[in-house]
Amino acid sequence: MKRLDGKLAIVTGWSRGIGRAIVEKFVTEGARVAFFDTDAQAAALAVLELRALSLSAEFVEADVTDESEVRRAVEGVAAAHGTVDVLVNNAGINTYFDATTMTEAEWDQVFAVDLKGAWLVAKHVLPGMKQAGRGSIVNIASIHARLTMPGMFPYAAAKMGLVGLTHSLALDYAEAGIRVNAVLPGWTRTRLVEGWFAMQKDPGAAEESVMQAHPMKRIATPMEVANLVAFVASDEASAITGASLSVDCGLGVRFAT
């Protein structure tokens, strides 16, 4: 039996990288997946690529920072398919701001995507989960919630907030049979990380420096993150809630205090 057989899942921000790997993993594990994204062109391409692998998922165009769109999207999925069993809040953006020059509008946009969006989708999924007496929410935070680096303000603050949201929801909904956990990827071979390498004066040297900082001398793949997300979302992790689980090739251990 597949790990997520019969489960209905919503995944946000899925078209590329970790989100894309999560959708592919979930479908492979037997889940029916509806994914929320704003990039219809990228989503259409991703759907075609999934079909080439004999996999399928449903695209729902929705901006997670807009409550009316979130409500419409969640209600549409529930009306078509029934109770949502799993929510993966993956939508997020990397940030490279200076605290003294970042504008208020830029700050609001970062927290709208990285934190508010996770709350909004959870807000509209939780009532159905509570009525069913079951559910699993996985918030994709970051190792930056525990340690960070210069030049990525205010990413750490947003991801620490997402871990705090995880703790609160885990406590508030545990008696309803709903589990809420966070997965904290470290450096992962995604478009965003490749873009960061490309921004450096010597991309090759920057990448080598990052590899050497990791005890495993490599960084994770998106599918390695997705493997953990699928386990945490599944009934195999039925005793785990309120946890923050890292996928970082040992980087957090090296810099642990």
C-alpha positions as CSV (number, residue, x, y, z in Angstrom):
1,M,0.0,0.0,0.0
2,K,1.3,3.5,-0.9
3,R,2.0,5.9,1.9
4,L,-0.6,8.5,0.9
5,D,-3.3,6.2,-0.7
6,G,-6.7,7.9,-0.7
7,K,-5.5,11.2,0.7
8,L,-6.5,14.5,-0.7
9,A,-3.7,17.1,-0.5
10,I,-3.3,20.8,-1.2
11,V,0.2,22.0,-2.0
12,T,1.0,25.7,-2.4
13,G,3.7,27.2,-4.5
14,W,4.5,24.0,-6.4
15,S,5.5,24.7,-10.0
16,R,9.3,24.5,-9.4
17,G,11.9,23.2,-7.0
18,I,10.8,21.8,-3.7
19,G,7.1,22.3,-4.3
20,R,7.3,20.5,-7.6
21,A,9.1,17.6,-6.0
22,I,6.5,17.4,-3.2
23,V,3.7,17.2,-5.7
24,E,5.5,14.5,-7.7
25,K,6.2,12.5,-4.6
26,F,2.7,12.8,-3.2
27,V,1.1,11.6,-6.5
28,T,3.5,8.7,-6.7
29,E,2.5,7.8,-3.1
30,G,-1.2,7.6,-4.1
31,A,-2.5,11.1,-3.1
32,R,-4.9,13.2,-5.1
33,V,-3.2,16.6,-5.3
34,A,-4.5,20.1,-5.9
35,F,-1.8,22.7,-6.1
36,F,-2.2,26.4,-5.7
37,D,0.0,28.8,-7.6
38,T,-0.2,32.2,-9.4
39,D,2.0,31.3,-12.4
40,A,-0.4,29.7,-14.8
41,Q,2.2,29.3,-17.6
42,A,4.7,27.5,-15.3
43,A,1.9,25.4,-13.9
44,A,0.7,24.3,-17.4
45,L,4.2,23.2,-18.3
46,A,4.6,21.3,-15.0
47,V,1.3,19.5,-15.6
48,L,2.5,18.4,-19.0
49,E,5.8,17.2,-17.5
50,L,3.9,15.2,-14.9
51,R,1.7,13.6,-17.6
52,A,4.9,12.5,-19.3
53,L,5.6,10.6,-16.2
54,S,2.1,9.1,-16.1
55,L,1.2,11.3,-13.1
56,S,-1.5,13.9,-12.7
57,A,-2.4,16.8,-10.4
58,E,-4.9,19.6,-10.5
59,F,-3.8,23.2,-10.9
60,V,-5.9,25.9,-9.0
61,E,-4.8,29.4,-9.7
62,A,-4.8,31.2,-6.4
63,D,-2.8,33.9,-4.6
64,V,-2.2,32.7,-1.0
65,T,-1.9,36.3,0.2
66,D,-5.5,37.1,-0.8
67,E,-8.1,35.6,1.5
68,S,-10.9,35.7,-1.0
69,E,-8.9,33.7,-3.5
70,V,-7.8,31.2,-0.8
71,R,-11.4,30.7,0.3
72,R,-12.6,30.2,-3.2
73,A,-9.8,27.7,-4.0
74,V,-10.2,25.7,-0.8
75,E,-13.9,25.5,-1.1
76,G,-13.6,24.5,-4.8
77,V,-11.3,21.6,-4.0
78,A,-13.5,20.4,-1.1
79,A,-16.7,20.6,-3.1
80,A,-15.1,18.6,-6.0
81,H,-13.2,16.0,-4.0
82,G,-14.2,16.0,-0.3
83,T,-12.3,16.7,2.9
84,V,-8.7,17.9,2.6
85,D,-6.5,15.4,4.4
86,V,-3.1,17.1,4.0
87,L,-2.0,20.7,3.5
88,V,1.6,21.6,2.5
89,N,2.3,25.3,2.9
90,N,5.3,25.6,0.5
91,A,4.7,29.0,-1.1
92,G,7.5,31.3,-0.2
93,I,10.1,33.8,-1.5
94,N,13.8,34.3,-0.8
95,T,14.8,37.8,0.3
96,Y,18.0,39.9,0.0
97,F,17.3,43.2,1.7
98,D,19.1,45.7,3.8
99,A,17.1,46.6,7.0
100,T,17.8,50.3,6.5
101,T,16.7,50.5,2.9
102,M,13.9,47.9,2.6
103,T,10.6,49.6,2.1
104,E,7.4,48.9,4.1
105,A,5.8,47.5,1.0
106,E,8.6,45.1,0.5
107,W,8.4,44.0,4.1
108,D,4.7,43.4,3.9
109,Q,5.1,41.4,0.7
110,V,7.7,39.1,2.2
111,F,5.5,38.3,5.2
112,A,2.4,38.1,3.2
113,V,3.8,35.2,1.1
114,D,6.1,33.5,3.7
115,L,3.8,33.7,6.8
116,K,0.4,35.2,6.2
117,G,-0.3,32.9,3.2
118,A,0.4,29.8,5.4
119,W,-2.1,31.0,8.0
120,L,-4.7,31.9,5.4
121,V,-4.7,28.5,3.7
122,A,-4.6,26.7,7.1
123,K,-7.5,28.9,8.3
124,H,-9.7,27.7,5.5
125,V,-8.6,24.0,5.6
126,L,-8.8,23.5,9.3
127,P,-12.6,23.6,9.7
128,G,-13.0,20.6,7.4
129,M,-10.2,18.8,9.0
130,K,-11.7,19.4,12.5
131,Q,-15.1,18.2,11.4
132,A,-13.5,15.0,10.0
133,G,-11.4,14.5,13.1
134,R,-8.2,14.2,11.1
135,G,-5.6,16.1,9.1
136,S,-2.0,16.9,8.6
137,I,-0.4,20.3,7.9
138,V,3.2,20.5,6.9
139,N,4.7,24.0,6.8
140,I,7.9,24.4,4.7
141,A,10.1,26.7,6.8
142,S,13.8,26.8,6.5
143,I,17.0,26.1,8.3
144,H,17.2,29.9,8.5
145,A,14.6,29.7,11.3
146,R,17.6,28.3,13.4
147,L,20.6,29.9,11.9
148,T,21.1,32.4,9.0
149,M,23.7,34.3,7.0
150,P,24.3,37.9,6.1
151,G,22.4,39.5,3.2
152,M,19.1,37.6,3.5
153,F,17.1,39.9,5.7
154,P,14.3,39.4,6.7
155,Y,14.0,35.7,5.6
156,A,15.0,34.3,9.0
157,A,12.3,36.4,10.8
158,A,9.6,35.1,8.4
159,K,10.7,31.5,8.7
160,M,11.0,31.7,12.5
161,G,7.4,33.1,12.4
162,L,6.3,30.1,10.4
163,V,7.8,27.7,13.0
164,G,6.0,29.7,15.7
165,L,2.7,29.3,13.7
166,T,3.4,25.6,13.5
167,H,3.8,25.4,17.3
168,S,0.6,27.3,18.0
169,L,-1.6,25.3,15.5
170,A,-0.1,22.0,16.7
171,L,-1.2,22.8,20.3
172,D,-4.6,24.3,19.4
173,Y,-5.7,21.4,17.1
174,A,-4.1,18.3,18.6
175,E,-7.3,17.2,20.4
176,A,-9.1,17.5,17.1
177,G,-6.8,14.8,15.6
178,I,-4.9,17.3,13.4
179,R,-1.1,17.3,13.3
180,V,1.0,20.3,12.4
181,N,4.7,20.1,11.7
182,A,7.4,22.1,10.0
183,V,10.1,20.8,7.6
184,L,13.2,23.0,7.5
185,P,15.2,22.6,4.3
186,G,18.8,23.8,4.2
187,W,20.7,24.5,1.0
188,T,18.7,22.6,-1.7
189,R,19.5,22.3,-5.4
190,T,16.7,24.6,-6.7
191,R,16.4,27.5,-9.1
192,L,16.6,30.0,-6.3
193,V,19.9,28.5,-4.9
194,E,21.3,28.3,-8.4
195,G,20.4,32.0,-8.8
196,W,22.2,32.9,-5.6
197,F,25.3,31.1,-6.8
198,A,25.1,33.1,-10.0
199,M,24.9,36.4,-8.1
200,Q,28.3,35.9,-6.5
201,K,31.5,37.3,-7.9
202,D,32.9,33.8,-8.4
203,P,30.0,31.4,-8.7
204,G,32.2,28.3,-8.8
205,A,34.1,29.3,-5.7
206,A,30.9,30.2,-3.9
207,E,29.4,26.9,-4.6
208,E,32.5,25.0,-3.5
209,S,32.6,27.0,-0.3
210,V,29.0,26.1,0.5
211,M,29.7,22.4,-0.2
212,Q,32.7,22.4,2.1
213,A,30.7,23.9,4.9
214,H,28.4,20.9,4.9
215,P,29.5,17.8,6.8
216,M,28.1,15.7,4.0
217,K,30.0,17.9,1.4
218,R,26.9,18.3,-0.6
219,I,23.5,19.9,-0.5
220,A,20.0,18.2,-0.7
221,T,17.9,17.6,-3.7
222,P,14.3,18.7,-3.8
223,M,13.2,15.1,-3.8
224,E,15.1,14.4,-0.6
225,V,13.0,17.2,1.0
226,A,9.9,15.8,-0.5
227,N,10.6,12.4,0.9
228,L,10.5,13.8,4.4
229,V,7.4,15.9,3.7
230,A,5.6,12.8,2.5
231,F,6.5,10.8,5.6
232,V,5.5,13.7,8.0
233,A,2.2,14.1,6.1
234,S,1.4,10.4,6.3
235,D,-0.2,8.3,9.0
236,E,3.2,6.7,9.5
237,A,4.1,9.9,11.5
238,S,0.9,9.7,13.5
239,A,2.7,10.5,16.8
240,I,4.6,13.6,15.5
241,T,3.2,17.1,15.9
242,G,4.7,20.4,16.7
243,A,8.1,19.2,15.4
244,S,10.6,21.1,13.3
245,L,12.6,18.6,11.2
246,S,15.7,19.7,9.2
247,V,16.9,18.4,5.9
248,D,20.2,20.1,5.6
249,C,23.0,17.6,5.0
250,G,24.3,18.2,8.6
251,L,24.8,22.0,8.3
252,G,22.7,22.7,11.4
253,V,24.7,20.3,13.5
254,R,28.0,22.0,12.5
255,F,26.7,25.4,13.7
256,A,24.6,24.2,16.6
257,T,25.0,26.0,19.9
